[in-house]
């Protein structure tokens, strides 16, 4: 997991994760329109990862994506919804990023355990 500032764009924040991307040819990355950038798609392709990212509205050359695979993204959104059931995470009581990240990790562990 990686925590970025709230105003940081998804594809800019994803640059932090480039070195940790797996080197598998059979991996699929499903992302929303925030991850639609040529640089991010190239980084995924260099690692052999297939991208299922819908193109942004004003894109000159929209990339193709599989709508059937994209429907699986709801699983990730469901996890975010479960995390937001935790009041401390949803309202971001913690001012320090490390304490907030710890609260997210504890909430995720409890959600997974139950």
QUIVENRA-V400099 format. One record per helix or strand of 2 or more residues. SS is the DSSP state (alpha for helix, beta for strand). FROM is the first residue (numbers start at 1). TO is the last residue. Records with the same first field share a line. If there is no record, write none. Layout:
# QUIVENRA-V400099
SS = FROM-TO ; FROM-TO
This chain:
# QUIVENRA-V400099
alpha = 10-20 ; 33-35 ; 38-46 ; 67-83 ; 87-91 ; 97-113
beta = 27-31 ; 49-53
